[in-house]
Amino acid sequence: MAEILFYHLESQPLERVLPVLVEKSLERGWHVVVETGSEERAEAIDNLLWTYRDDSFLPHALAGGDADHLQPVLITTRPHNPNSAEVRFFVDRAVPQSGDGYTRIVFMFSGHDPDAVSEARTAWKALRDGNEVTYWQQDGNGRWSKKG
């Protein structure tokens, strides 16, 4: 049974939230896969993880290289797990279909995009049976509160 967390982004954008959550995953000793909806967004996230903070370094790569299995963080557009990640992030309209094979799934979606909210509702209904599913929403200060 996977732990599936739905992160409803409202007051802070993905670019502020994702790197922090990836850092926390690495601190736990987990390998990470970040799945995005397009190659363009995968490249943007790759650049983000190199530059999001001056005093930070998040070791990562775009999937498709010979050393994918060695990478602590991989960014991909495909549903594979070449680095044997324990946690998988779904961002930018990539939607989880299952929690199989992971300790944790993190589905991040924009509250300002009606289509993304609709996809999240559908995913919630599909994934709540057989998984530990929680919903997290940002308050006005950007703090997360558990709603379900």
C-alpha positions as protocol buffer text, in pm:
chain_id: "A"
residue {
  index: 1
  type: MET
  ca { x: 0 y: 0 z: 0 }
}
residue {
  index: 2
  type: ALA
  ca { x: 142 y: 335 z: -104 }
}
residue {
  index: 3
  type: GLU
  ca { x: 103 y: 661 z: 79 }
}
residue {
  index: 4
  type: ILE
  ca { x: -44 y: 906 z: -174 }
}
residue {
  index: 5
  type: LEU
  ca { x: -32 y: 1277 z: -101 }
}
residue {
  index: 6
  type: PHE
  ca { x: -232 y: 1529 z: -303 }
}
residue {
  index: 7
  type: TYR
  ca { x: -77 y: 1877 z: -286 }
}
residue {
  index: 8
  type: HIS
  ca { x: -321 y: 2149 z: -395 }
}
residue {
  index: 9
  type: LEU
  ca { x: -99 y: 2443 z: -496 }
}
residue {
  index: 10
  type: GLU
  ca { x: -262 y: 2781 z: -447 }
}
residue {
  index: 11
  type: SER
  ca { x: -47 y: 3044 z: -279 }
}
residue {
  index: 12
  type: GLN
  ca { x: 296 y: 2918 z: -387 }
}
residue {
  index: 13
  type: PRO
  ca { x: 391 y: 2786 z: -730 }
}
residue {
  index: 14
  type: LEU
  ca { x: 534 y: 2445 z: -806 }
}
residue {
  index: 15
  type: GLU
  ca { x: 877 y: 2604 z: -852 }
}
residue {
  index: 16
  type: ARG
  ca { x: 891 y: 2693 z: -481 }
}
residue {
  index: 17
  type: VAL
  ca { x: 735 y: 2377 z: -341 }
}
residue {
  index: 18
  type: LEU
  ca { x: 885 y: 2094 z: -548 }
}
residue {
  index: 19
  type: PRO
  ca { x: 1255 y: 2149 z: -466 }
}
residue {
  index: 20
  type: VAL
  ca { x: 1185 y: 2157 z: -92 }
}
residue {
  index: 21
  type: LEU
  ca { x: 989 y: 1831 z: -104 }
}
residue {
  index: 22
  type: VAL
  ca { x: 1257 y: 1665 z: -319 }
}
residue {
  index: 23
  type: GLU
  ca { x: 1522 y: 1774 z: -65 }
}
residue {
  index: 24
  type: LYS
  ca { x: 1316 y: 1623 z: 218 }
}
residue {
  index: 25
  type: SER
  ca { x: 1285 y: 1297 z: 25 }
}
residue {
  index: 26
  type: LEU
  ca { x: 1662 y: 1280 z: -25 }
}
residue {
  index: 27
  type: GLU
  ca { x: 1715 y: 1350 z: 346 }
}
residue {
  index: 28
  type: ARG
  ca { x: 1511 y: 1036 z: 416 }
}
residue {
  index: 29
  type: GLY
  ca { x: 1747 y: 840 z: 192 }
}
residue {
  index: 30
  type: TRP
  ca { x: 1487 y: 792 z: -81 }
}
residue {
  index: 31
  type: HIS
  ca { x: 1550 y: 798 z: -453 }
}
residue {
  index: 32
  type: VAL
  ca { x: 1306 y: 1019 z: -642 }
}
residue {
  index: 33
  type: VAL
  ca { x: 1138 y: 1025 z: -982 }
}
residue {
  index: 34
  type: VAL
  ca { x: 966 y: 1343 z: -1096 }
}
residue {
  index: 35
  type: GLU
  ca { x: 721 y: 1279 z: -1377 }
}
residue {
  index: 36
  type: THR
  ca { x: 598 y: 1574 z: -1579 }
}
residue {
  index: 37
  type: GLY
  ca { x: 351 y: 1610 z: -1862 }
}
residue {
  index: 38
  type: SER
  ca { x: 594 y: 1729 z: -2132 }
}
residue {
  index: 39
  type: GLU
  ca { x: 959 y: 1733 z: -2235 }
}
residue {
  index: 40
  type: GLU
  ca { x: 954 y: 2112 z: -2218 }
}
residue {
  index: 41
  type: ARG
  ca { x: 846 y: 2106 z: -1853 }
}
residue {
  index: 42
  type: ALA
  ca { x: 1099 y: 1829 z: -1776 }
}
residue {
  index: 43
  type: GLU
  ca { x: 1376 y: 2058 z: -1904 }
}
residue {
  index: 44
  type: ALA
  ca { x: 1237 y: 2351 z: -1704 }
}
residue {
  index: 45
  type: ILE
  ca { x: 1236 y: 2142 z: -1384 }
}
residue {
  index: 46
  type: ASP
  ca { x: 1588 y: 2025 z: -1462 }
}
residue {
  index: 47
  type: ASN
  ca { x: 1699 y: 2391 z: -1477 }
}
residue {
  index: 48
  type: LEU
  ca { x: 1498 y: 2475 z: -1164 }
}
residue {
  index: 49
  type: LEU
  ca { x: 1667 y: 2206 z: -955 }
}
residue {
  index: 50
  type: TRP
  ca { x: 2010 y: 2343 z: -1051 }
}
residue {
  index: 51
  type: THR
  ca { x: 1927 y: 2706 z: -976 }
}
residue {
  index: 52
  type: TYR
  ca { x: 1638 y: 2736 z: -729 }
}
residue {
  index: 53
  type: ARG
  ca { x: 1861 y: 2838 z: -438 }
}
residue {
  index: 54
  type: ASP
  ca { x: 2222 y: 2959 z: -431 }
}
residue {
  index: 55
  type: ASP
  ca { x: 2321 y: 2753 z: -125 }
}
residue {
  index: 56
  type: SER
  ca { x: 2168 y: 2425 z: -239 }
}
residue {
  index: 57
  type: PHE
  ca { x: 2257 y: 2138 z: -466 }
}
residue {
  index: 58
  type: LEU
  ca { x: 2007 y: 1873 z: -569 }
}
residue {
  index: 59
  type: PRO
  ca { x: 2181 y: 1593 z: -759 }
}
residue {
  index: 60
  type: HIS
  ca { x: 1957 y: 1496 z: -1048 }
}
residue {
  index: 61
  type: ALA
  ca { x: 1935 y: 1420 z: -1420 }
}
residue {
  index: 62
  type: LEU
  ca { x: 1691 y: 1402 z: -1704 }
}
residue {
  index: 63
  type: ALA
  ca { x: 1600 y: 1038 z: -1766 }
}
residue {
  index: 64
  type: GLY
  ca { x: 1743 y: 865 z: -2068 }
}
residue {
  index: 65
  type: GLY
  ca { x: 2112 y: 844 z: -1980 }
}
residue {
  index: 66
  type: ASP
  ca { x: 2332 y: 541 z: -1926 }
}
residue {
  index: 67
  type: ALA
  ca { x: 2364 y: 620 z: -1553 }
}
residue {
  index: 68
  type: ASP
  ca { x: 1991 y: 659 z: -1478 }
}
residue {
  index: 69
  type: HIS
  ca { x: 2007 y: 372 z: -1229 }
}
residue {
  index: 70
  type: LEU
  ca { x: 2265 y: 568 z: -1023 }
}
residue {
  index: 71
  type: GLN
  ca { x: 2078 y: 898 z: -1006 }
}
residue {
  index: 72
  type: PRO
  ca { x: 1916 y: 998 z: -675 }
}
residue {
  index: 73
  type: VAL
  ca { x: 1663 y: 1213 z: -866 }
}
residue {
  index: 74
  type: LEU
  ca { x: 1539 y: 1155 z: -1220 }
}
residue {
  index: 75
  type: ILE
  ca { x: 1306 y: 1376 z: -1421 }
}
residue {
  index: 76
  type: THR
  ca { x: 1097 y: 1198 z: -1682 }
}
residue {
  index: 77
  type: THR
  ca { x: 784 y: 1207 z: -1894 }
}
residue {
  index: 78
  type: ARG
  ca { x: 746 y: 827 z: -1893 }
}
residue {
  index: 79
  type: PRO
  ca { x: 599 y: 587 z: -1633 }
}
residue {
  index: 80
  type: HIS
  ca { x: 925 y: 398 z: -1573 }
}
residue {
  index: 81
  type: ASN
  ca { x: 1139 y: 379 z: -1258 }
}
residue {
  index: 82
  type: PRO
  ca { x: 1500 y: 331 z: -1374 }
}
residue {
  index: 83
  type: ASN
  ca { x: 1658 y: 450 z: -1046 }
}
residue {
  index: 84
  type: SER
  ca { x: 1439 y: 230 z: -824 }
}
residue {
  index: 85
  type: ALA
  ca { x: 1284 y: 536 z: -661 }
}
residue {
  index: 86
  type: GLU
  ca { x: 1079 y: 504 z: -342 }
}
residue {
  index: 87
  type: VAL
  ca { x: 891 y: 829 z: -406 }
}
residue {
  index: 88
  type: ARG
  ca { x: 740 y: 959 z: -728 }
}
residue {
  index: 89
  type: PHE
  ca { x: 624 y: 1314 z: -787 }
}
residue {
  index: 90
  type: PHE
  ca { x: 360 y: 1385 z: -1050 }
}
residue {
  index: 91
  type: VAL
  ca { x: 363 y: 1747 z: -1169 }
}
residue {
  index: 92
  type: ASP
  ca { x: 251 y: 1963 z: -1460 }
}
residue {
  index: 93
  type: ARG
  ca { x: -47 y: 1754 z: -1562 }
}
residue {
  index: 94
  type: ALA
  ca { x: 117 y: 1414 z: -1517 }
}
residue {
  index: 95
  type: VAL
  ca { x: -145 y: 1213 z: -1324 }
}
residue {
  index: 96
  type: PRO
  ca { x: -81 y: 902 z: -1112 }
}
residue {
  index: 97
  type: GLN
  ca { x: -265 y: 589 z: -1216 }
}
residue {
  index: 98
  type: SER
  ca { x: -145 y: 366 z: -933 }
}
residue {
  index: 99
  type: GLY
  ca { x: 72 y: 367 z: -623 }
}
residue {
  index: 100
  type: ASP
  ca { x: 224 y: 27 z: -700 }
}
residue {
  index: 101
  type: GLY
  ca { x: 597 y: -3 z: -646 }
}
residue {
  index: 102
  type: TYR
  ca { x: 641 y: 313 z: -439 }
}
residue {
  index: 103
  type: THR
  ca { x: 648 y: 404 z: -72 }
}
residue {
  index: 104
  type: ARG
  ca { x: 502 y: 745 z: -149 }
}
residue {
  index: 105
  type: ILE
  ca { x: 333 y: 918 z: -441 }
}
residue {
  index: 106
  type: VAL
  ca { x: 310 y: 1299 z: -441 }
}
residue {
  index: 107
  type: PHE
  ca { x: 60 y: 1448 z: -684 }
}
residue {
  index: 108
  type: MET
  ca { x: 99 y: 1824 z: -714 }
}
residue {
  index: 109
  type: PHE
  ca { x: -163 y: 2025 z: -901 }
}
residue {
  index: 110
  type: SER
  ca { x: -250 y: 2390 z: -948 }
}
residue {
  index: 111
  type: GLY
  ca { x: -566 y: 2516 z: -784 }
}
residue {
  index: 112
  type: HIS
  ca { x: -574 y: 2787 z: -1052 }
}
residue {
  index: 113
  type: ASP
  ca { x: -618 y: 2534 z: -1335 }
}
residue {
  index: 114
  type: PRO
  ca { x: -974 y: 2393 z: -1348 }
}
residue {
  index: 115
  type: ASP
  ca { x: -864 y: 2100 z: -1565 }
}
residue {
  index: 116
  type: ALA
  ca { x: -588 y: 2006 z: -1318 }
}
residue {
  index: 117
  type: VAL
  ca { x: -837 y: 2022 z: -1028 }
}
residue {
  index: 118
  type: SER
  ca { x: -1076 y: 1797 z: -1220 }
}
residue {
  index: 119
  type: GLU
  ca { x: -795 y: 1549 z: -1291 }
}
residue {
  index: 120
  type: ALA
  ca { x: -706 y: 1551 z: -921 }
}
residue {
  index: 121
  type: ARG
  ca { x: -1064 y: 1469 z: -823 }
}
residue {
  index: 122
  type: THR
  ca { x: -1070 y: 1178 z: -1067 }
}
residue {
  index: 123
  type: ALA
  ca { x: -733 y: 1051 z: -942 }
}
residue {
  index: 124
  type: TRP
  ca { x: -849 y: 1081 z: -578 }
}
residue {
  index: 125
  type: LYS
  ca { x: -1151 y: 859 z: -648 }
}
residue {
  index: 126
  type: ALA
  ca { x: -941 y: 605 z: -838 }
}
residue {
  index: 127
  type: LEU
  ca { x: -654 y: 585 z: -587 }
}
residue {
  index: 128
  type: ARG
  ca { x: -827 y: 601 z: -248 }
}
residue {
  index: 129
  type: ASP
  ca { x: -910 y: 228 z: -243 }
}
residue {
  index: 130
  type: GLY
  ca { x: -610 y: 26 z: -131 }
}
residue {
  index: 131
  type: ASN
  ca { x: -386 y: 325 z: -58 }
}
residue {
  index: 132
  type: GLU
  ca { x: -337 y: 571 z: 227 }
}
residue {
  index: 133
  type: VAL
  ca { x: -455 y: 894 z: 60 }
}
residue {
  index: 134
  type: THR
  ca { x: -423 y: 1244 z: 213 }
}
residue {
  index: 135
  type: TYR
  ca { x: -504 y: 1589 z: 81 }
}
residue {
  index: 136
  type: TRP
  ca { x: -286 y: 1891 z: 162 }
}
residue {
  index: 137
  type: GLN
  ca { x: -382 y: 2251 z: 94 }
}
residue {
  index: 138
  type: GLN
  ca { x: -188 y: 2575 z: 134 }
}
residue {
  index: 139
  type: ASP
  ca { x: -315 y: 2853 z: 354 }
}
residue {
  index: 140
  type: GLY
  ca { x: -259 y: 3222 z: 276 }
}
residue {
  index: 141
  type: ASN
  ca { x: 92 y: 3207 z: 427 }
}
residue {
  index: 142
  type: GLY
  ca { x: 194 y: 2908 z: 216 }
}
residue {
  index: 143
  type: ARG
  ca { x: 177 y: 2662 z: 506 }
}
residue {
  index: 144
  type: TRP
  ca { x: 35 y: 2318 z: 441 }
}
residue {
  index: 145
  type: SER
  ca { x: -260 y: 2179 z: 631 }
}
residue {
  index: 146
  type: LYS
  ca { x: -389 y: 1825 z: 607 }
}
residue {
  index: 147
  type: LYS
  ca { x: -753 y: 1817 z: 496 }
}
residue {
  index: 148
  type: GLY
  ca { x: -826 y: 1450 z: 451 }
}
